[in-house]
Amino acid sequence: MTAIAQPDPVYLDPHAVAKAIGGKVIAGTNRVVAHAPGHKKGSPEISITVDPSAPRGLLVNCFSGEDPVAMKDWVLERCGEPAFTPGQKAEAHAAHTGLLKSKEAQKAFYDGHLTRRGFRLAVEYDYVDLDGEVLFQVLRYEHATESKTFLQRQPDGKGGWLGSRPDPIIYRWPEIAARPGEPVYVVEGEKDVDTLINAGLLATTAPNGSWPSDLSPLKGRTIFVIPDNDRTGTDKADKAIGLLQGIAKVKRVELPGLPDKGDVTDWLEAGNTIDQLQALAKAAMPAPANDNRPAGPELIHSGDFVRGFVPPDYAVDGIMQSGFLYSLTGQTGSGKTAVALLLALCTALGSPFAGRETKGGRVFYFAGENPDDVTMRWIGLLHEHALDADELDVHFIRGVFSVSEFLGHIAERDHVANRGALLVPRGSRLADWDRRDRFYVAR
């Protein structure tokens, strides 16, 4: 194919271009922004970069669905120049821009299918390397009546965009690299990352849940994974935990009182604080390597089989693991309450239970509908062991209620930290409560 000759670039003065099209020059740059034909209000729809290496010396980028070639013709016409005719680019120009043949075949970025339906571009999230170069963007589009949606794009090397994304990287990589060793919060979306970083924490995510193969920036750190409160959020959190186990200490942090489809930004905007979030994160236990959910048959190599395995974290050595629900069953009068109270005492003291070591920690005992019976038994147990009730880190809760709802109250009073066990009577609602990395005993 024969290259089509183009007139020499002549308009290399940004101020002359701005005057010709009624735009303005961005201070300190060679870039001009202006309204496209037919637009007079709001943000500028086109950006023109004066670049001697570009065809006709101009790069035109459009933000409202206009054809970039048509916009370039319009700019040239207003400047009194012949229209631009796209042709085969010279090899020297391709080398200058670093444009690869694989990119030449890719399509230009286009969002007209969204803007025509009333979507507006709300936020651009830049994914940058350690030098600050934008590798790609995630674009958030919002609508008055429809759910938000996202697109991705990458620079084409000429001042424009391609409707694709290169290999993924983690979001806010430079900030994480600049603070080695600090814990990192992993959340579902870029908005939540920005919320936490603006509050002084380190946070990251992956574009649409597509994690890079190189996770070395997170290696050796403590990672707090905060899921959104919906199925997608749970699945993405599970994926992140599975990928990060083995290279980092991973903890799952559930936010009490989070509304359906809510995220950490919603939780903070509802009046919760960063201090409360950090307390929940500090109290979280390491995420187990096996969450006991059913899975289909899978052929796994020996190395992959053991990689990322986290040994069981026993609350009572050999018989009770942290993060699991256990049920004490037996006939009436067989001693279930007595065993549960003894377990509470041993956990609070960090002393052996039935000859087995206990981890020790704070205990919550949900006394249920018959707190008087529990009170009498507890007094007797303390008397037998010559212990003072005021010196034990054991807390009793009376009445029948939703455990999941009461957990938020416990967190607000800063009673979650250093907890060892939750002892729950029959009748308490556990079905709506996600497992939270402590061990439970239901009588």
N, C-alpha and C positions, 0 to 999 in steps of 0.2 A: 504494500500500500504506500503510495507516494504522499509524503507530508505536504500539507497545504500551507503555503507561505502566509505568514502573518505580518502585518505592518509592525515597524519597530515600536516598542513601548515609548510613550512620550509623557504621560502624565505621572511623573514621579514625585510631584509635590502634593502631599496630603491636603494642604490648605486650599490648593486650587481645586482639588476634587470635592472637598467639603463645600466650597462656595458654589460649585456647579450644580450640586444635587441638594443643596439646602441642609447639609448635615453638619456635624462638628467633629473636630479632631480630638481623640483621646490624648490628654496631656502627656507629653514625654514619649509618645509612640508615633508610628507611621500608620495608625489605624483610624479610619473614619466610620462613624455610625450615622445612620439616617433612616428615615421612614421610607418604606417601599411605596411605589405609586398606588394611590388610593387609600393610603393609611396616613392619618394625621395625629392620632392620639396614642398615648401609652408608650411602651418601650420601643426603641428603634427595631425595625424588622430586618435590616441588612447591615452587614459589616464589610467594609472594604479595606484591605491591607495593601499598601503600596509596596511592591516587592519587585525589583528589577529583574529577578530571575524567573518571575512568573510570566506566562503568556500575556502579552500586551502590558505587562508591568503591574497587573492588578489581580488580587485574589478576592473573590466575592463570596460571602457566606450569608445564607438566608435563614431566618428563624421562624417564619410563618408560612412555610409551604411553597414559596415562590420558586420558580425554576432558576437556579443560579446562572445559567447561560443567558436567560432572558434578562435577568437583573444586570448582568455584566454588559449586555448590549445597551440597556437603558443608561447605565453610568457612562459608557463611552459616547453614546449619542448626546447626552447632556454636556459632555466635555468637548463636543464637536469632532469626534473621531469615528472612523469606520467601525462597523459592528465586528464583534469577535466571532471567528469561525473555528469551532473546535476541530482539531486534526490530530494526527499522530505526533506525539511529543518527541522531541529530540532526545537521544540517549544521554546527552550531557545534562539536560534538565532533569531526567529521571534519576540520574546519579546524584545531582545536587540535592534533590528532595529526599533521597533515600527510598523512593517508591519502588517496591518490589513488584515483579510481574504478578504474583499472587494477589497483591492489592489492586493492581490495575483491573483485574477481572471482577473485583468485588463491587457491589452496588453502593451508590452514594446514600448517605443517611436520608431517610424520609419519614416524616411523621404526619403527613397530610391526612392519612386515614383516621387519625385521632383528632386533629384540630378541626376537621370538617364536622365532627360529631360534637363539638363543644368542649373538648378537653383543652386544658391550657398547661403549658410547661411551668411547673411550680418550682422545682429545685433541680440543679445540676450537681451531682456528686462526683468530684474528681478523684480518680484512682491514680496516684502519682508514685513514681519511683523515688529512690533516696536522693536523687538530684532535683526533685521537684517537677520533673517532666510528666505531663499528663499522658498516661498510657491509654486510658479509656474513661468514659463517663457512664454513670447510671443516671437516667433522667426520670424524674417523678412527674407524672401527669395527673391532674386532678380535674374533677367534673362536679357540677352542681348537684347532680342526682345519681350519678353512677360511681362505682368503686374506683379508687385510684388504680393506675396501671404504670408500668415501667418499660422503658426502652434502653438500649445500650448503644454506644457508638465509640469509634476511635478516630484519632486524627489521621487524615490521609496523606500527611506530609506536605500539603500545599496550602494549608490554611483552612481546609474544609474538613468534612467528616465522612466516614464510612459507616454504613449501617451494620456494624459487626463489632466483635470484641476479641482482642488477642488472648493469650493465656492469662488466666486470672491471677491477681495478687490480692493480698489482704488490704482492707480499707484502713486509711490513716497509718500506713506503714512507717513513714518518717518519724511520727510522734512516738511510736512504739520502739523503734530502733534507738531513739535519742534517750530513752529511759530504761536501760537494761536492768533485768532482774525484778522490775515492778510487776505486780499482778495485773492481769488484763481481763476485762469483762467482754464476753462474746455475746452479742445480741443478734436479732434477726435482720434488722434494717439499718441503713446508713443514718436515718434520722435519730435513732436511739444511740448510735455511736457518737454522733455530734453532741447529743444531749449530755452524755456522760463525760466526754472529753472537755466540754465547756464547763463542767462542774469540777474539773481537776483530776478526774480518773483517766485511766487508759482503757480504751475499748476498741473493738474491731468487729468486722463481719466479712462475709464473702458475697460477691455479686450474685444475687438470687440463689444463694446457698451453694454456689460452685467454688469449692475450696481449692487453692493451688496445691500442686504436688509438693512444693517446697514450703514447709511450715517452720523452717529454722528460726524465723523471728520470734516464735512463741516457745521455742524449745527451752525446757528447764524452768519455766515460769509456773506460777499458780494461775489457773484459768478458771474464772467464774462464768458459767454458761447460764444465761437467763432466758428461758423460753417465753414467747408470746403465749397468751392463753387461748389457743385454738389448736386444731389438729396439725395444721401446717407448722405452727411454732414448735409443737412437741417433736414432730418429725425432724425438723431442721436442727433442733437442739440435740436430739439423739445422734444425728449424723456428725455434728461437730464434736460431741463427746467421744464417739467412736474413732474419729480421725486423730484427736489430740491425745488420747490415752496412750501411754507409752513414751511420749516425748515431753509431757508436762503433767503437773498435778492438777487434775480436773475436778471441779466441784459444780454441782447443779444447784442453782439458787431459785427457789420458788417464791414468788412475791405474794404474800397474803392479801386477800381482798381484791385481787386483780380482776377487773370485769371481763366478760366474754370478749374475746378478740383483742384484749388490752395488751399493752406493752409497757416497758419500763418508763417511757416518757409519760404515758397516761398515769402510771402509778405515782410518779413524782408530782405531776400536775394536780393530782387529787389531794395533795397535802403531805405526802410522805417525804422524807428527807434523805439526803445522801448519807448522813450518819446512820439512819436506820438501814439503808441498803448495805452499807459496809458491815453493820452488825450481823445482818442476815448472812452475808457472804462469809464472814469470819466463823459463824456458827455452822455453816454447811460442812457436811462430811464428804470425803472423796467419792466421786461417782463410781458405782460398782461396774466392773467390766462386763457383767452379765446381768441384765435386768429381768431375766426369767420370762420374757415374752416369747411365745411360740415362733419358730422360724422353720422354713422349709429345709429339705436336705441340701447340704452344701459340702463340696469337696474342697478341703483346705490343706495347703501345704503345712508341714510341721512348723516351719518358721513363722508363718502367718498365724498358726493356731495358738502359739504362745506369746506372740508379739502384742504388747499392750495389755497383757493380763494383769489385773490388780488382785493380789491375794485377799481372801476374805478378811474383813475387819470384824473380829469377834467382840461382842459386848460381854458375853459369857463364854469363856474359852471352850471351843469345840461344839457348842450346842445352840448358841443364839448369835446371829450376825447383826451388825448395825444395818439399818435400812430395810429390814424385813418385818413382817407382821406374823406373830405367833399366837396361837390360841391355846389356852389352858382349858381342857374339857374334862368333865367328870360329873358324877351324880351330885345332887344336893347334899351338902355336908361332908364331901370328900376332901375338902381342904384347899379349894382353888384360891379363895381369898387369902388364906394363911400363906400359901406359897407366893402369891403376888406381893404381899406385904414384905415377906422375907427377902424377895428379890429386890424390892424397892430399897430396903435397908442396906443390903449388901452393895447395891450399885452406888448409893449415896456415900457409903464408907470406903468403896473401892476394895472391899474385903471378899474372900472367896465365897461362892455360892455352891453348896453341895460339893465342896472340894475342888471347884473350878474357879480360876481367876476371873475377875470382872474388870472391865475397863474403868468403871467409876465415872461419876458425873452427876449432874442435876437430874432430879426425878420429878415427873408430874404424875400424880395418881388421880384419875377421874373417879370420884367416889360414887357417882351414880345416884340412884334413888334412895339408897339406904346408908347415908353417911354416918349415922349413929353407930351402926354395927362396925363399920370400918374404923371409926374413932376408938371404940372400946378395944378392938383387936390391936390397933396401933399402940395404944397406951400400954397394953399388956406386953407387947413385944419389946417396947423400949424399957419397961421395968425389968424384964427378964435379962436384958443385956446391959442394964445400968447406964442407959444413954439419956441425954438431955434433948428433948424435941427441938429446942431453940438452936441447937448447934448442928442440926442436920439440914442439908440442902435438899429437902423434900417438900413438895408443894401439893396440896390437895384441892380439888375443884369439886364443888357440890352440884347436884342437879343433873338433869338430862338435857342435852343440847347438841348442836352440831359441832364436832371437834374441829372441822375445817374453819368454821366461823370464829371459834374461840382462839384459834392459833394466832390470828392477827392481834388479839388482845394481849396474848402472851408476849409476842414480839415487841409490841409497843412498850411493855413494862421491862424490856431488856432481860427477859427471863429465858430466852432461847439459848443464849451462849452457854457452852459447856454442858449441854443437856446430855443425859445418858439414856434415859428411858421414859416412855409414856405408857402408863398402865391404865387400861381402858376397860370399864365394865360392859356387860351386855347391855344393849339398848342404845349405846352411843353410835352415831352415824359415822361409819368409816368409809362407806361405799363412795362418798363424794370427795374423799380426801386422797390426794396423791401422796405416794411414799416420799418421805422427806429425810432419808439418810439417818434415821435413828432407829432403834428397835422398839416395837410395840408388843405388848402382851394384852390380849383381849381375854377376859375371864369368861 
